[in-house]
Amino acid sequence: MLSVLGHDYFLSYNRIPWMQDAPIRSVLNVQMSGPEAIEWPDLDVDLEIESLQHPERYPLVIKRNQMDFVGA
């Protein structure tokens, strides 16, 4: 559960998988990142608040770049 600006949101590992194996200290280190986003600086994760309000509008997509395949 995450409370942001007076609203509670359930964050499941299905929607936010990069937190599943993160240390609790890193997951609890969350802060506002401007008026419309939150961030977990220890995890290098940023989310728009609207993606919590309307997750169906924000499918999980992994963007790959060429460096992901170097040496593969």
Buried (B, 14 or more C-beta within 10 A) or exposed (E): EBEBEEEEBEBEEEBBEEBEEBEEEBBEBBEEBEEEBBBBEBBEBEBBBEBBEEBEEBEEEEEEEEEEEEEE
